[in-house]
Amino acid sequence: METLNKNWLTEGLSDFEYKKYILLAYLQKVKLHFDKTELYPPLSDLIWHYRNLLSIKTSYEQLDSGFKKELESFDVKDLKLIYSKHQQEEWLKEMTDIIQYATPLLEKNIYDGKKIYDLIEEQLNLSTVGIMPLDHSEGYFLFHYTKSKKVPAYYYSVSKIHTTEGLGRAIYTSYAGTFMVGINKTYETIKEQLIKTNTQLPLPAVYSIQTELALPFKETLMPIAKRFFLRKANL
């Protein structure tokens, strides 16, 4: 997907109509992806731009309040100086107008994407496979579209990271192979095969994620499954 330039608001012409055109063209592309139930990277991109916009808005408000005001008169009764309302710099006013226009549009598109996200997540199910070790920070998860006999498996590793919002978690995944399920081939059978393939994990944590939804895997199901897995598995 062609994303919106990270500096779209501050680069180039500070013209309201021009910025409006850039934003609406971008949001139209986002909508096309959402219509195809392709959530990523559009949804995460929208959230980044929204947060960045709020940050820029705060900076501009601080800049605005720092402008000098002209002394207009003196209130003899209350012994107060009276200042005239300062005139904003033209570029600052233009940027403020763009931010006020863009913020609710980004909010709406994030809401639309999140609504699709929630509907999909509700259709995911997580279960453990076989005996689980005490340490669940690494292992495998099986992603099974239940109307198919094919089950792709992914190695995962979870680590703690420091973010601007505090301590968070990051998940690393890598493709470990695709297996078949049937009458004599269960999730436990797949687990046995994974152990034989990687002897460094003699007793891995193995989870299965199942869904009946046939949706874009890379752009939708996999990103949602990873976040769903992190939350539900309490890693």
Secondary structure, DSSP 8 states (H G I E B T S, - for coil): -----TTTTTSS---HHHHHHHHHHHHHHHHHHHHTT--TTHHHHHHHHHHHHHHHHHHHHHHHHTS---EEEEETTTTEEEE------HHHHHHHHHHHHHHHHHHHHHHHHHHHHHHHHTT-EEEE-SS--S--SEEEEEEEETTSSEEEEEEEEEEEEEETTEEEEEEEEEEEEEEE-SSS--HHHHHHHHHHH-TT-SS-EEEEEEE-----IIIIIHHHHHHHHHHHTT-
